[in-house]
Amino acid sequence: MGISDPRVAEVRIHSLACDLAERFGWSLNWTRRRVVTMVEVRTDSGITGWGEGTWGGEDLLRAPELVIGRSIFEIEGIYESLRTPTHRQRRRGPPTSAGLDIALWDTVGQALGKPVCQLLGPVYRTRVEAYCTALYRKDWPDLAQGLAAEALGWKQAGYRAMKMKIGYDPATDERIVAAVREAIGGETALGVDSNCAYDSGTALALAKRLEPYNLMWWEEPLLADDLDGYARLKQGTPIPIAAGESETSDWLLTHYVQPKLVDILQPDLEWTGLTGFRRLNHACWLNHIRLVPHNWGTALRTAATLHAMATCPPLTEALNPPRILFEFDRTESPFRDAVTRTRLDIDPADACVGVPMGPGLGVKVDEEQVARFRTGLHTVGPR
C-alpha cells in the first residue's frame, strides 16, 4: 500500500521579539533585545511542520506556487526553487528558504513516523555534547572578574566546553582569556569568538598572545569574506580557526570547505536549512574539516541542530577522534525555551543533550507562546 502525498497548503511566517532584563554585548554591539523568525508549514492532510530561519522572502510572496500545492517530499526541489534570481549572466544566487526547509523536513518526518535524523543519513549518535555559549560582556565593574565568575558557574553546572567573547582590543582579550582559563582550569575546553573584530595582521599578533591558553578554537577573528586574511592566519597559528555562521551553504562550500580555508566550519541552520547542512556534512567529512554548527535561536532550532549532528560521521577512525560538539546558547532569551513544550537541556553527567527522537523534529511547538512573543505574521497561501 502506498503512502499519502501531503501537499503544502499554507506557509505562515512568525516574527518574534522580546526585551531583555539585562543588556549584554560583544565586539560589535550591545543588545537588549532578541529576535527570531519561525516558519510554519500547514499541509492539506493536517500535518503541520515548524522551522526557524529564512523563508523565501519577496520571491515567495510574489510567486506562492513555488511552494503552495507542492508535495512535501519535494524538499530539495523547493529548496532549489527559492534561490536568489539570476543577475547579469551569473548563476542563480543562494537558497533563501532555510527555515521553510527545516519545516518541510519536520512535516516529512511526521508523515513517515520517523525522526528527521533517520531521513538525513546514517545516525551515528542520539546524544550530542553541548558546548556552552555565554560569557558576553556585561556592565560589571571588572570585566575579567565577571567573566571568570560566570565561567566557573557554567563549569559547575556540568559543561565540559564553553565559548567566550573577545574582540575588544588585544590587551583586554588576553587579560580576560587568562582570567577565565585560570577560573575553569586546564581540563575544560575553552573557545573564543571575536565576531570579525580584527584585520589579519592584528589577529596574527594576538594569536601569539593567546596560544599559551590552549584554546579549542578561535571563531571569526576576521571579516567573513577576508579570504586571504584567513589563509594567512590559518598558516600562522596553531590555534584552530573557525567561521561560517552567517553564510549560505553554497558560499561556505566554495570559499571555506573546498579550499580548506578553516579548520572548523560553523554553519547555522538559520541560513543553510537541513538540506544545505546535509551537503556541508559530507563535504566537510571529505575535506577533513570539523563541523561544529552555530546555534543561536530557539529550542526549535536546537532540535533541528541536534538531528543534523546525529548524522555527522566521526572525522577519523581513531578510538578518540575530535569531539562532536554543537553550540548551546545560554544567554538570556525569554522565548528560547518557551516556544516548545519539549525541554532540551544537558545531562550534567556527560554534558550531552539527547536528540528528540519522536516523528519529525520530535518537539511540540507551543503556539500560545509563539503568539505571545509574535511581532509580525505573514501568510502565504494559494492565489
C-alpha positions as a Markdown table, in Angstrom:
| # | Residue | x | y | z |
|---|---|---|---|---|
| 1 | Met | 0.0 | 0.0 | 0.0 |
| 2 | Gly | 1.4 | 3.4 | -1.0 |
| 3 | Ile | 1.8 | 6.3 | 1.4 |
| 4 | Ser | -0.2 | 9.5 | 1.1 |
| 5 | Asp | 1.3 | 12.6 | -0.6 |
| 6 | Pro | 0.6 | 15.6 | 1.5 |
| 7 | Arg | 0.7 | 19.0 | -0.2 |
| 8 | Val | 1.7 | 22.3 | 1.2 |
| 9 | Ala | -1.5 | 24.3 | 1.8 |
| 10 | Glu | -0.2 | 27.3 | 3.6 |
| 11 | Val | 3.1 | 28.8 | 4.9 |
| 12 | Arg | 3.0 | 31.2 | 8.0 |
| 13 | Ile | 5.9 | 33.3 | 9.0 |
| 14 | His | 6.1 | 34.4 | 12.6 |
| 15 | Ser | 8.4 | 37.2 | 13.6 |
| 16 | Leu | 9.2 | 37.0 | 17.3 |
| 17 | Ala | 10.9 | 39.5 | 19.6 |
| 18 | Cys | 11.5 | 40.1 | 23.3 |
| 19 | Asp | 13.2 | 42.6 | 25.5 |
| 20 | Leu | 15.9 | 41.5 | 28.0 |
| 21 | Ala | 16.2 | 42.3 | 31.7 |
| 22 | Glu | 19.9 | 43.0 | 31.3 |
| 23 | Arg | 21.9 | 44.1 | 28.3 |
| 24 | Phe | 24.9 | 42.2 | 27.1 |
| 25 | Gly | 27.5 | 42.8 | 24.4 |
| 26 | Trp | 30.2 | 41.6 | 22.1 |
| 27 | Ser | 32.8 | 43.2 | 19.9 |
| 28 | Leu | 30.3 | 44.7 | 17.5 |
| 29 | Asn | 27.4 | 45.9 | 19.7 |
| 30 | Trp | 25.3 | 45.8 | 22.8 |
| 31 | Thr | 21.8 | 44.4 | 22.8 |
| 32 | Arg | 18.7 | 44.5 | 25.0 |
| 33 | Arg | 16.5 | 42.5 | 22.6 |
| 34 | Arg | 16.3 | 39.1 | 20.9 |
| 35 | Val | 14.6 | 38.4 | 17.6 |
| 36 | Val | 13.9 | 35.3 | 15.6 |
| 37 | Thr | 11.8 | 34.0 | 12.7 |
| 38 | Met | 9.7 | 30.8 | 12.9 |
| 39 | Val | 8.2 | 29.2 | 9.8 |
| 40 | Glu | 5.1 | 27.1 | 10.0 |
| 41 | Val | 4.1 | 24.8 | 7.1 |
| 42 | Arg | 0.5 | 23.5 | 7.0 |
| 43 | Thr | -0.5 | 20.7 | 4.7 |
| 44 | Asp | -3.7 | 19.5 | 3.2 |
| 45 | Ser | -3.5 | 16.3 | 5.2 |
| 46 | Gly | -3.5 | 18.1 | 8.6 |
| 47 | Ile | 0.2 | 17.8 | 9.3 |
| 48 | Thr | 2.0 | 20.9 | 10.5 |
| 49 | Gly | 5.7 | 21.3 | 10.5 |
| 50 | Trp | 7.9 | 24.0 | 12.0 |
| 51 | Gly | 11.3 | 25.5 | 11.2 |
| 52 | Glu | 13.3 | 28.6 | 12.0 |
| 53 | Gly | 15.2 | 30.9 | 9.7 |
| 54 | Thr | 14.7 | 32.3 | 6.2 |
| 55 | Trp | 11.6 | 31.5 | 4.2 |
| 56 | Gly | 11.9 | 32.8 | 0.6 |
| 57 | Gly | 11.0 | 36.4 | 1.2 |
| 58 | Glu | 9.6 | 38.5 | -1.6 |
| 59 | Asp | 10.1 | 35.8 | -4.2 |
| 60 | Leu | 7.6 | 33.5 | -2.3 |
| 61 | Leu | 5.2 | 36.4 | -1.7 |
| 62 | Arg | 5.2 | 37.2 | -5.5 |
| 63 | Ala | 5.0 | 33.5 | -6.6 |
| 64 | Pro | 3.3 | 31.3 | -3.9 |
| 65 | Glu | 3.2 | 28.5 | -6.4 |
| 66 | Leu | 6.9 | 27.9 | -5.8 |
| 67 | Val | 5.8 | 26.2 | -2.7 |
| 68 | Ile | 2.0 | 26.1 | -2.3 |
| 69 | Gly | 0.4 | 23.0 | -3.8 |
| 70 | Arg | 3.7 | 21.1 | -4.0 |
| 71 | Ser | 4.4 | 17.8 | -2.3 |
| 72 | Ile | 6.2 | 17.9 | 1.0 |
| 73 | Phe | 8.5 | 15.2 | -0.4 |
| 74 | Glu | 9.9 | 17.8 | -2.9 |
| 75 | Ile | 12.1 | 19.2 | -0.2 |
| 76 | Glu | 15.2 | 19.7 | -2.3 |
| 77 | Gly | 13.2 | 20.9 | -5.3 |
| 78 | Ile | 11.5 | 23.6 | -3.2 |
| 79 | Tyr | 14.9 | 24.5 | -1.7 |
| 80 | Glu | 16.3 | 25.0 | -5.3 |
| 81 | Ser | 13.2 | 26.9 | -6.5 |
| 82 | Leu | 13.7 | 29.5 | -3.8 |
| 83 | Arg | 17.2 | 30.8 | -4.8 |
| 84 | Thr | 18.0 | 34.4 | -5.5 |
| 85 | Pro | 17.2 | 35.1 | -9.1 |
| 86 | Thr | 19.9 | 35.2 | -11.8 |
| 87 | His | 21.6 | 38.6 | -12.2 |
| 88 | Arg | 23.9 | 39.7 | -15.0 |
| 89 | Gln | 24.9 | 36.4 | -16.6 |
| 90 | Arg | 25.7 | 34.7 | -13.3 |
| 91 | Arg | 24.3 | 31.5 | -11.8 |
| 92 | Arg | 21.3 | 31.9 | -9.7 |
| 93 | Gly | 22.1 | 33.1 | -6.2 |
| 94 | Pro | 22.0 | 31.2 | -2.8 |
| 95 | Pro | 19.0 | 29.4 | -1.3 |
| 96 | Thr | 16.7 | 31.7 | 0.6 |
| 97 | Ser | 14.4 | 29.3 | 2.5 |
| 98 | Ala | 16.3 | 27.7 | 5.3 |
| 99 | Gly | 13.6 | 27.9 | 7.9 |
| 100 | Leu | 11.0 | 26.7 | 5.4 |
| 101 | Asp | 13.3 | 23.8 | 4.5 |
| 102 | Ile | 13.5 | 22.8 | 8.2 |
| 103 | Ala | 9.7 | 22.9 | 8.5 |
| 104 | Leu | 9.3 | 20.7 | 5.4 |
| 105 | Trp | 11.7 | 18.1 | 6.9 |
| 106 | Asp | 9.6 | 18.2 | 10.1 |
| 107 | Thr | 6.4 | 17.5 | 8.0 |
| 108 | Val | 8.0 | 14.6 | 6.1 |
| 109 | Gly | 9.2 | 13.0 | 9.4 |
| 110 | Gln | 5.8 | 13.3 | 10.8 |
| 111 | Ala | 4.2 | 11.9 | 7.6 |
| 112 | Leu | 6.5 | 8.9 | 7.7 |
| 113 | Gly | 6.5 | 8.5 | 11.5 |
| 114 | Lys | 10.3 | 8.8 | 11.6 |
| 115 | Pro | 12.7 | 11.2 | 13.3 |
| 116 | Val | 14.3 | 13.6 | 10.9 |
| 117 | Cys | 17.9 | 12.3 | 11.6 |
| 118 | Gln | 16.9 | 8.9 | 10.2 |
| 119 | Leu | 15.9 | 10.7 | 6.9 |
| 120 | Leu | 19.0 | 12.8 | 6.7 |
| 121 | Gly | 21.5 | 9.9 | 6.7 |
| 122 | Pro | 23.1 | 7.3 | 8.9 |
| 123 | Val | 22.6 | 8.1 | 12.6 |
| 124 | Tyr | 25.9 | 7.9 | 14.4 |
| 125 | Arg | 24.6 | 9.1 | 17.8 |
| 126 | Thr | 21.5 | 10.0 | 19.7 |
| 127 | Arg | 23.2 | 12.2 | 22.2 |
| 128 | Val | 25.4 | 15.2 | 21.3 |
| 129 | Glu | 27.9 | 17.1 | 23.6 |
| 130 | Ala | 26.9 | 20.7 | 24.1 |
| 131 | Tyr | 29.4 | 23.5 | 24.5 |
| 132 | Cys | 28.1 | 26.4 | 26.4 |
| 133 | Thr | 27.9 | 29.8 | 24.7 |
| 134 | Ala | 27.7 | 32.6 | 27.2 |
| 135 | Leu | 30.4 | 34.9 | 28.6 |
| 136 | Tyr | 29.4 | 38.0 | 26.8 |
| 137 | Arg | 30.4 | 41.4 | 28.2 |
| 138 | Lys | 28.0 | 42.9 | 30.8 |
| 139 | Asp | 28.1 | 46.0 | 33.0 |
| 140 | Trp | 30.5 | 44.5 | 35.5 |
| 141 | Pro | 32.9 | 46.8 | 37.4 |
| 142 | Asp | 35.7 | 44.5 | 36.2 |
| 143 | Leu | 35.1 | 42.5 | 33.0 |
| 144 | Ala | 37.7 | 39.8 | 33.7 |
| 145 | Gln | 36.4 | 39.1 | 37.2 |
| 146 | Gly | 32.8 | 39.0 | 36.0 |
| 147 | Leu | 33.6 | 36.6 | 33.2 |
| 148 | Ala | 35.7 | 34.4 | 35.4 |
| 149 | Ala | 32.9 | 34.0 | 38.0 |
| 150 | Glu | 30.4 | 33.3 | 35.3 |
| 151 | Ala | 32.6 | 30.7 | 33.6 |
| 152 | Leu | 33.1 | 28.9 | 36.9 |
| 153 | Gly | 29.4 | 28.7 | 37.3 |
| 154 | Trp | 28.9 | 27.1 | 33.9 |
| 155 | Lys | 31.6 | 24.5 | 34.7 |
| 156 | Gln | 29.9 | 23.7 | 38.0 |
| 157 | Ala | 26.6 | 23.2 | 36.0 |
| 158 | Gly | 28.3 | 20.4 | 34.1 |
| 159 | Tyr | 29.7 | 21.9 | 30.9 |
| 160 | Arg | 33.0 | 20.5 | 29.7 |
| 161 | Ala | 33.4 | 23.1 | 27.0 |
| 162 | Met | 32.5 | 26.7 | 26.7 |
| 163 | Lys | 33.0 | 29.8 | 24.5 |
| 164 | Met | 33.6 | 33.4 | 25.5 |
| 165 | Lys | 33.6 | 36.7 | 23.6 |
| 166 | Ile | 36.7 | 38.6 | 22.8 |
| 167 | Gly | 37.5 | 41.2 | 20.1 |
| 168 | Tyr | 37.6 | 44.3 | 22.4 |
| 169 | Asp | 41.3 | 45.0 | 21.9 |
| 170 | Pro | 44.4 | 42.7 | 22.2 |
| 171 | Ala | 45.4 | 43.6 | 25.7 |
| 172 | Thr | 41.8 | 43.2 | 27.0 |
| 173 | Asp | 41.4 | 40.0 | 25.2 |
| 174 | Glu | 44.5 | 38.4 | 26.7 |
| 175 | Arg | 43.5 | 39.6 | 30.2 |
| 176 | Ile | 40.0 | 38.2 | 30.1 |
| 177 | Val | 41.1 | 34.9 | 28.5 |
| 178 | Ala | 43.7 | 34.4 | 31.2 |
| 179 | Ala | 41.2 | 35.1 | 33.9 |
| 180 | Val | 38.7 | 32.6 | 32.5 |
| 181 | Arg | 41.3 | 29.9 | 31.9 |
| 182 | Glu | 42.5 | 30.3 | 35.5 |
| 183 | Ala | 38.9 | 30.0 | 36.8 |
| 184 | Ile | 37.9 | 26.9 | 34.9 |
| 185 | Gly | 41.3 | 25.1 | 34.9 |
| 186 | Gly | 43.0 | 23.3 | 32.0 |
| 187 | Glu | 40.6 | 20.4 | 31.7 |
| 188 | Thr | 37.7 | 22.4 | 30.5 |
| 189 | Ala | 37.8 | 23.2 | 26.8 |
| 190 | Leu | 37.6 | 27.0 | 26.0 |
| 191 | Gly | 36.9 | 28.7 | 22.7 |
| 192 | Val | 37.0 | 32.4 | 21.8 |
| 193 | Asp | 34.9 | 34.4 | 19.4 |
| 194 | Ser | 35.8 | 37.9 | 18.3 |
| 195 | Asn | 32.9 | 38.4 | 15.8 |
| 196 | Cys | 35.1 | 39.6 | 12.9 |
| 197 | Ala | 36.8 | 42.3 | 15.0 |
| 198 | Tyr | 40.3 | 42.3 | 13.5 |
| 199 | Asp | 42.5 | 42.5 | 10.4 |
| 200 | Ser | 44.8 | 39.7 | 9.7 |
| 201 | Gly | 48.0 | 41.4 | 11.0 |
| 202 | Thr | 46.4 | 42.3 | 14.3 |
| 203 | Ala | 44.9 | 38.8 | 14.6 |
| 204 | Leu | 48.3 | 37.2 | 14.0 |
| 205 | Ala | 49.9 | 39.2 | 16.7 |
| 206 | Leu | 47.1 | 38.5 | 19.1 |
| 207 | Ala | 47.2 | 34.8 | 18.3 |
| 208 | Lys | 50.8 | 34.7 | 19.7 |
| 209 | Arg | 49.5 | 36.1 | 22.9 |
| 210 | Leu | 46.6 | 33.6 | 23.1 |
| 211 | Glu | 48.5 | 30.5 | 22.2 |
| 212 | Pro | 49.5 | 29.6 | 25.8 |
| 213 | Tyr | 45.9 | 29.3 | 26.9 |
| 214 | Asn | 45.2 | 26.1 | 25.0 |
| 215 | Leu | 42.1 | 27.3 | 23.1 |
| 216 | Met | 39.8 | 24.8 | 21.3 |
| 217 | Trp | 39.3 | 27.3 | 18.5 |
| 218 | Trp | 39.2 | 31.0 | 17.6 |
| 219 | Glu | 35.9 | 31.9 | 16.0 |
| 220 | Glu | 35.5 | 34.7 | 13.4 |
| 221 | Pro | 38.8 | 36.5 | 14.0 |
| 222 | Leu | 38.3 | 38.3 | 10.7 |
| 223 | Leu | 35.5 | 39.5 | 8.4 |
| 224 | Ala | 33.8 | 36.5 | 6.8 |
| 225 | Asp | 35.0 | 37.5 | 3.2 |
| 226 | Asp | 38.6 | 38.2 | 4.1 |
| 227 | Leu | 39.7 | 35.0 | 2.4 |
| 228 | Asp | 43.3 | 36.0 | 2.0 |
| 229 | Gly | 43.4 | 37.0 | 5.7 |
| 230 | Tyr | 42.0 | 33.7 | 6.8 |
| 231 | Ala | 44.6 | 31.8 | 4.7 |
| 232 | Arg | 47.4 | 33.9 | 6.3 |
| 233 | Leu | 46.1 | 33.4 | 9.8 |
| 234 | Lys | 45.5 | 29.6 | 9.4 |
| 235 | Gln | 49.1 | 29.2 | 8.4 |
| 236 | Gly | 50.4 | 31.5 | 11.1 |
| 237 | Thr | 48.9 | 30.0 | 14.3 |
| 238 | Pro | 48.4 | 26.6 | 15.8 |
| 239 | Ile | 45.0 | 27.8 | 17.2 |
| 240 | Pro | 42.2 | 26.1 | 15.2 |
| 241 | Ile | 40.4 | 28.7 | 13.1 |
| 242 | Ala | 36.6 | 28.5 | 12.9 |
| 243 | Ala | 34.0 | 30.5 | 10.9 |
| 244 | Gly | 30.8 | 30.3 | 8.8 |
| 245 | Glu | 27.8 | 31.3 | 10.9 |
| 246 | Ser | 26.4 | 34.0 | 8.6 |
| 247 | Glu | 26.8 | 32.4 | 5.2 |
| 248 | Thr | 24.7 | 30.1 | 3.0 |
| 249 | Ser | 25.8 | 26.5 | 2.1 |
| 250 | Asp | 26.9 | 27.3 | -1.4 |
| 251 | Trp | 29.2 | 30.1 | -0.3 |
| 252 | Leu | 30.6 | 28.0 | 2.5 |
| 253 | Leu | 31.3 | 25.1 | 0.2 |
| 254 | Thr | 33.0 | 27.4 | -2.4 |
| 255 | His | 35.1 | 29.6 | -0.1 |
| 256 | Tyr | 35.7 | 27.7 | 3.1 |
| 257 | Val | 35.4 | 24.0 | 2.5 |
| 258 | Gln | 36.8 | 23.3 | -0.9 |
| 259 | Pro | 40.0 | 25.4 | -0.3 |
| 260 | Lys | 40.2 | 24.1 | 3.3 |
| 261 | Leu | 40.4 | 27.7 | 4.5 |
| 262 | Val | 39.2 | 27.0 | 8.1 |
| 263 | Asp | 39.8 | 24.1 | 10.5 |
| 264 | Ile | 36.2 | 24.2 | 11.8 |
| 265 | Leu | 33.1 | 25.1 | 9.9 |
| 266 | Gln | 30.3 | 26.7 | 11.8 |
| 267 | Pro | 27.2 | 26.8 | 9.6 |
| 268 | Asp | 23.9 | 28.0 | 11.1 |
| 269 | Leu | 20.7 | 26.2 | 10.1 |
| 270 | Glu | 19.1 | 29.7 | 10.0 |
| 271 | Trp | 20.9 | 30.2 | 6.7 |
| 272 | Thr | 21.6 | 26.6 | 5.4 |
| 273 | Gly | 18.5 | 24.7 | 6.4 |
| 274 | Leu | 18.8 | 20.9 | 6.8 |
| 275 | Thr | 19.2 | 20.4 | 3.1 |
| 276 | Gly | 22.2 | 22.7 | 2.9 |
| 277 | Phe | 23.6 | 21.2 | 6.1 |
| 278 | Arg | 23.4 | 17.7 | 4.7 |
| 279 | Arg | 25.5 | 18.9 | 1.7 |
| 280 | Leu | 28.0 | 20.5 | 4.0 |
| 281 | Asn | 28.2 | 17.5 | 6.2 |
| 282 | His | 29.5 | 15.2 | 3.5 |
| 283 | Ala | 31.8 | 17.9 | 2.1 |
| 284 | Cys | 33.4 | 18.6 | 5.5 |
| 285 | Trp | 34.0 | 14.9 | 6.1 |
| 286 | Leu | 35.5 | 14.6 | 2.6 |
| 287 | Asn | 37.8 | 17.6 | 3.2 |
| 288 | His | 38.8 | 16.7 | 6.8 |
| 289 | Ile | 37.1 | 19.7 | 8.3 |
| 290 | Arg | 35.4 | 19.6 | 11.6 |
| 291 | Leu | 31.7 | 20.6 | 11.6 |
| 292 | Val | 30.5 | 22.4 | 14.7 |
| 293 | Pro | 27.3 | 24.3 | 13.9 |
| 294 | His | 26.4 | 27.8 | 15.2 |
| 295 | Asn | 23.1 | 27.8 | 17.0 |
| 296 | Trp | 21.6 | 31.0 | 18.5 |
| 297 | Gly | 17.9 | 30.8 | 18.3 |
| 298 | Thr | 15.0 | 28.9 | 20.0 |
| 299 | Ala | 14.8 | 25.3 | 21.2 |
| 300 | Leu | 13.2 | 24.5 | 17.8 |
| 301 | Arg | 16.5 | 25.4 | 16.1 |
| 302 | Thr | 18.4 | 23.5 | 18.7 |
| 303 | Ala | 16.2 | 20.4 | 18.0 |
| 304 | Ala | 16.9 | 20.7 | 14.3 |
| 305 | Thr | 20.7 | 21.1 | 15.0 |
| 306 | Leu | 20.7 | 18.0 | 17.2 |
| 307 | His | 19.1 | 16.0 | 14.4 |
| 308 | Ala | 21.7 | 17.3 | 12.0 |
| 309 | Met | 24.6 | 16.5 | 14.4 |
| 310 | Ala | 23.3 | 13.0 | 14.9 |
| 311 | Thr | 24.3 | 12.3 | 11.3 |
| 312 | Cys | 27.8 | 13.7 | 11.4 |
| 313 | Pro | 30.4 | 10.9 | 10.9 |
| 314 | Pro | 33.5 | 10.8 | 13.1 |
| 315 | Leu | 36.2 | 12.8 | 11.3 |
| 316 | Thr | 38.7 | 10.0 | 11.8 |
| 317 | Glu | 38.6 | 6.3 | 12.7 |
| 318 | Ala | 40.6 | 6.8 | 15.9 |
| 319 | Leu | 39.5 | 5.5 | 19.2 |
| 320 | Asn | 39.5 | 9.1 | 20.4 |
| 321 | Pro | 38.5 | 11.2 | 17.4 |
| 322 | Pro | 37.9 | 15.0 | 17.6 |
| 323 | Arg | 34.9 | 15.8 | 19.7 |
| 324 | Ile | 31.5 | 16.1 | 18.1 |
| 325 | Leu | 30.0 | 19.3 | 19.6 |
| 326 | Phe | 27.2 | 21.7 | 19.0 |
| 327 | Glu | 26.5 | 25.2 | 20.3 |
| 328 | Phe | 24.1 | 25.6 | 23.2 |
| 329 | Asp | 23.3 | 29.2 | 23.8 |
| 330 | Arg | 22.7 | 30.1 | 27.5 |
| 331 | Thr | 22.4 | 33.9 | 27.2 |
| 332 | Glu | 19.2 | 35.5 | 28.3 |
| 333 | Ser | 16.3 | 34.7 | 25.9 |
| 334 | Pro | 12.7 | 34.7 | 27.3 |
| 335 | Phe | 11.3 | 33.0 | 24.2 |
| 336 | Arg | 14.1 | 30.4 | 23.6 |
| 337 | Asp | 12.7 | 27.6 | 25.7 |
| 338 | Ala | 9.1 | 28.9 | 25.9 |
| 339 | Val | 8.1 | 28.2 | 22.3 |
| 340 | Thr | 8.4 | 24.4 | 22.6 |
| 341 | Arg | 6.8 | 22.1 | 25.1 |
| 342 | Thr | 9.8 | 19.8 | 24.9 |
| 343 | Arg | 12.6 | 20.8 | 27.3 |
| 344 | Leu | 16.1 | 20.4 | 25.9 |
| 345 | Asp | 19.0 | 20.5 | 28.4 |
| 346 | Ile | 22.3 | 18.9 | 29.2 |
| 347 | Asp | 22.8 | 15.9 | 31.4 |
| 348 | Pro | 25.5 | 17.1 | 33.9 |
| 349 | Ala | 26.9 | 13.6 | 33.9 |
| 350 | Asp | 28.3 | 13.9 | 30.4 |
| 351 | Ala | 27.3 | 17.4 | 29.2 |
| 352 | Cys | 25.2 | 15.9 | 26.4 |
| 353 | Val | 21.8 | 16.7 | 25.1 |
| 354 | Gly | 19.5 | 13.9 | 23.8 |
| 355 | Val | 18.3 | 14.1 | 20.2 |
| 356 | Pro | 14.4 | 14.3 | 20.4 |
| 357 | Met | 13.6 | 11.1 | 18.6 |
| 358 | Gly | 9.8 | 11.5 | 18.0 |
| 359 | Pro | 8.5 | 11.9 | 14.5 |
| 360 | Gly | 9.8 | 14.9 | 12.6 |
| 361 | Leu | 11.9 | 17.1 | 14.8 |
| 362 | Gly | 10.5 | 15.4 | 17.9 |
| 363 | Val | 9.4 | 18.6 | 19.6 |
| 364 | Lys | 6.0 | 20.2 | 20.1 |
| 365 | Val | 5.7 | 23.9 | 19.4 |
| 366 | Asp | 3.6 | 25.9 | 21.9 |
| 367 | Glu | 1.5 | 28.1 | 19.7 |
| 368 | Glu | 0.3 | 30.2 | 22.6 |
| 369 | Gln | 3.8 | 31.1 | 23.4 |
| 370 | Val | 4.6 | 31.9 | 19.8 |
| 371 | Ala | 1.6 | 34.2 | 19.7 |
| 372 | Arg | 2.8 | 35.8 | 23.0 |
| 373 | Phe | 6.1 | 36.9 | 21.5 |
| 374 | Arg | 4.9 | 37.5 | 18.0 |
| 375 | Thr | 5.5 | 40.9 | 16.5 |
| 376 | Gly | 4.5 | 40.2 | 12.9 |
| 377 | Leu | 2.8 | 37.5 | 10.8 |
| 378 | His | 2.9 | 36.8 | 7.0 |
| 379 | Thr | 0.6 | 34.2 | 5.5 |
| 380 | Val | 1.3 | 32.6 | 2.1 |
| 381 | Gly | -1.4 | 30.6 | 0.5 |
| 382 | Pro | -3.0 | 29.7 | -2.8 |
| 383 | Arg | -4.0 | 32.6 | -5.1 |
